[in-house]
Amino acid sequence: MESTLRTPQNVVPMDVTHASLAGFEIAVILPCYNEEAAIGAVVEGFRRELPQARIYVYDNNSKDKTSQVAAAAGAIVRTETLQGKGNVVRRMFADVDADIYLMCDGDITYDAASAPALIAKLIAENLDMVVGCRVDSEAAAYRAGHRFGNALFTGFVANLFGNRFTDILSGYRVFSRRYVKSFPALSNGFEIETELTVHALQLRMPIGELNTPYGARLEGSTSKLSTYRDGFRILLMITKLFKNERPLFFFTIIFALLALLSLGLSLPVLLTYLETGLVPRLPTAVLAASTMLLGFLALTCGLILDTVTHGRRELKRLAYLTVPSVGAMLGKRT
């Protein structure tokens, strides 16, 4: 599998970067949990790079002085009591009103200097989401287990929903208003990045990527991501989204497995019947027939749910189209 991390490339010209940000309401939204050691520097970094932006820090029940440090650095501090990054993102998307949203973790691992380029790419190409693909500058920044898991999950999503992303678990993203206000945000924890990615893929939104430096945490700041527990939750989210968004494919796989099992059980019974004209293994014959019926029931469920999913996707698409794009907003300003 091709590596997720690639050589940095300057995709957005600097003249476009500076000129295209004027006139837009930009919100920097930072979900935080126990980031006292880093959040002050993160807020100051985005304040320096995006002086016109409003910076929000959403404290997720921190047990340290995250809120106080963020407020002292000039951020607008709010609280979300439901634990988990997905819950925080849902609250941020609901509460904050802006034209362009930049979401980043509060652990200083992402590069604030890349923010203008990410936003300019969104505006210049009239996109709905730009993902900052991580390019690590030091070994401690990106643990081997996390790197392997990211490549594995990115491959799963590419095969199931479309190969348009190379770093689906990046926490550094820029969104248009119409993306944010059409996103249901059903996740609770770190699987939220997977849901963000699949939402864009299923609605076939215009999206982009830009390589950004990725560094190590500051001393005293610890990762909240559990390699195995959160990895399992991300895999479970991919499976759930696969079932919800591509039900015909999902239930066809179940049908195929049950049909193969039924044929395997029925073959000895059929051979005995052809030789003797008798069916001495009646329980096996009943089990084989029942398994095949279950398979066709699964296939029928897939066909019905596929129709429901198409209708639901049309409604989400219509809700998405009710909000003007970044390009439309830019046209009104010029």
Secondary structure, DSSP 8 states (H G I E B T S, - for coil): ---S-------S-HHHHHHTTTT--EEEEEEESS-TTTHHHHHHHHHHH-TTSEEEEEE-S-SSSHHHHHHHTT-EEEE--S-SHHHHHHHHHHH---SEEEE--SSS-B-GGGHHHHHHHHHHTT-SEEEEEEEESSGGGS-HHHHHHHHHHHHHHHHHH-S--S-TT-S-EEEEHHHHTT------STTHHHHHHHHHHHTT--EEEEEEEE----TT------HHHHHHHHHHHHHHHHHHH-HHHHHHHHHHHHHHHHHHHHHHHHHHHHHHS----HHHHHHHHHHHHHHHHHHHHHHHHHHHHHHHHHHHHHHHHTS--HHHHHHHH-
